[in-house]
């Protein structure tokens, strides 16, 4: 059960849906550009920016992380 809960953390991560993209729109920037600019900001805005970048990377991967194979070399 813990593994399933850990795999679905993104569903509960967004506290205010649409708030970050609205801020980006008010700044007349794309969501990505706004996130890159504000990723080091303190407080809620910085958290939203970093989460937006995580979501973006996840979407590029198709939402699934590839399994890594550990190969020992001699």
ABEGO torsion letter per residue (X at the ends): XAAAAAAAAAAAABABBGAAAAAAAAAGBBAAAAAAAAAABBEAAAAAAAAAAAAAAAAAAGGBBBBBBBBBBX
